[in-house]
Amino acid sequence: MSSLSPARVVNIDDLRQMARRRLPRVVFDYVDGGADAEVTLRGNAAAFEAVMLRPRSAVRIPPARTGVSVLGQDLALPFLLAPIGSSRLLWPLAEAVAARCAGEAGTGYILSTLSGTPLETVRTASRGPCWYQVYLCGGRDVATAGIARAKAAGFSALVVTIDTAVAGQRERDTRNHIKALVGSSLVAKLPALPQILARPRWLLDLIRDGGLMRFPNVVLPDGPLGYSDVGPLLAQSVVCWDDLRWIRELWEGPIVIKGVHTDDDARRAVDAGAQAVIVSNHGGRQLDTVAPTLRVLPEVVAAVGGQVEVLVDGGIRRGGDIVKALCLGARAVLVGRAYAYGLGAAGGAGVARAIEILRDDLVRTLTLLGCPSVDDLNPSFVTLPRDWR
């Protein structure tokens, strides 16, 4: 399962099934799962299914144009690869691998603070734009050092996540004994060992890559942050609106606020000096039973009134999903699980195939809609459910 056959892999769900077969259950569920009853996790994807497309038929158009400008940077595609913490569990040096694939496709990559690869290595791996997503783990001084490193390395935008006051209750992780696996007690690990040993190729890759890594971009006084310390430090380092003041003093480039889910927070982000907001519920991994991001998107777009760019993530698995988000006002979208499944299935080959699937699907959808460019998409190309505001 170390390589992909393009003839076999038709859609993102195919990559998901391949990742399920290669990864231990605890790792697959970490990527695949959501919070509590996973209502929002399912709702994110279901919202795209509820929106119908309205094509213009008998229209001859040139090859569809997919390029878009985001924060002043030209991208070949209207989607970026979203930040995913601990993605190095999926594949050796996963963050650098994904960043390279994004750059080769002409789009951007967003690196999580909680990555297993040094940010300098990731930035060097990509020839495209890279943004740095920041948590305040370890407090202001630790975050300041990380932001300074990102600036020196050439990251072009800073993404501040605001929806992680505490980690969501991800029940799959609890059942899979994830805390025991990342802890120091050998006895506590025993119940989880069978699922690890059942995936020897994955285990060998992890060992060759250095085993269970620390987080090299969060350097505490006693060294890089360890896996078992993430939860407590996140709870102690909640991002508040006042923090945007000192972050702005450190970062001269664009600041993006991720985790906006209401019109009030959208307006506060504008007032705080953000250049863009990301409508996000953390992929359904934080507060369960909040509204799907696609349903919230028009509210946020209306609230900012064109003052900042609006991006959206959550549940995007097809090119048609991207089209629907752009029709409702998004400048671009972020895809997370879609490329993470590719990483878990086959590393760089899987990420490249995920990007290819989404790109081809996007072009085909635009062509069948009779729309020559993503710039021409607007609400007239979709029909919303009657119960949506």
Beta strands, then each sheet from edge to edge (+ up, - down):
strand 1: 52-53
strand 2: 68-70
strand 3: 73-75
strand 4: 79-81
strand 5: 109-112
strand 6: 130-134
strand 7: 157-161
strand 8: 215-220
strand 9: 223-225
strand 10: 255-260
strand 11: 276-279
strand 12: 309-312
strand 13: 332-335
strand 14: 382-383
sheet 1: 1+ 14-
sheet 2: 2+ 3-
sheet 3: 4+ 13+ 12+ 11+ 10+ 7+ 6+ 5+
sheet 4: 8+ 9-
end
